[in-house]
Amino acid sequence: MPIMWRYLLSNYLRILILSLAGFITVMLVTRLDTIANFASFGANIFDVTRFILYQLPYILPIALPISCLISSVILFQKLSSSHELTALRAAGIGLHHIIAPILIAGGFLAVFNFYVSSEIATYSHMSTRKMYNEISKVNPLTLIQNSHLLKTKGIYVDLNSSRTNTNIAENVVIASRNNNESRMNLMIAKQMIASEDLLEGKTVSIISNKPSKNKGGNSSLNNDIVIDNIDHFSNSAQDISKLIHKAGWKLDNDHLKLRLLLIKVKKLKEKLQISTFNSQYDLIKSQEKALFAVYSEITRRLSIALAALTFTIIGASFGINIQRRPTKKGIITIVSLATLFLASFFIAKGMKDDFYLASILFISPHILMTYLSIKTIKKVNRGIE
């Protein structure tokens, strides 16, 4: 490898690593709420550490392109300000030869980013969901005391936890809204004990109401209240989890690796052919929607992978400064293009069912950034900025 390549790549990668570490740290801070919520279920330090590490593949696909942008901008601004770029060009080295090693590094990083977003991030996403659902079933009392989850379900809980044993709670009050009857359900227990996968209650009173028979009438005419007094009851932690969480969770496209996504595309196409042959129009519409969602997911992964290379290109082209008096024009252009890409990316991510529009939003910023970068490099090569 030429000495010039080693010099450029060493500077580029050094800045890249520092920028990446900074972005990962900042973006991990934004996920502290999720991490704290997981830890509140009573997870041990090993599980919390593993949960934090599983967050990294979420962060890396976005942090890597931005770090590539920052490192390429800083590198070429440094080469310009120290007149090293002028010396290299005066020695007969063309601008495209100077930029080439950085673009090759950006290409390798794009391939790595695609592997992370398509293989590692999908595994960590699914593993995180599994850990979250499993830890919530360890101690039912801990689950009940989790105010973050209960507020989303409209459930109020008040209890006195034992100082000596976290598996025992006294004077428990649980109030929940009955959406079907526009009423409140109330349960009062003298004591609750969590043992293994069971939640046991002693001296329990439950206040609810009978289903309304007057569907379209005034609910105040139906005042049938049901009061149950139970000496002892037991229920599984899994049932408590289902009450507070959703009944279950399905595998989304972002849980599937690329190989599984391609298999899903094949299966959906086969089903679509059968539905078309049988003229099942409602089924055709739903299967086309599912197929477009898979295509959008594949395009999303390609877009975020290409961003590592595209951001390197715009950083190198607009980071060069050949004027005697440096201007902010290049930096403004870089920030504008990066903002355009991120805005288009996140808008397209929320339009996964509209494959054609999502694809335009995913791909068009790359085409625009590459075109402007090549045009700028050609102008700089002729001495125009």
Summary of the structure (lengths in Angstrom):
residues: 385
radius of gyration: 29.0
end to end distance: 30.8
largest distance: 94.2
contacts: 1166
relative contact order: 0.11
helix: 66%
strand: 14%
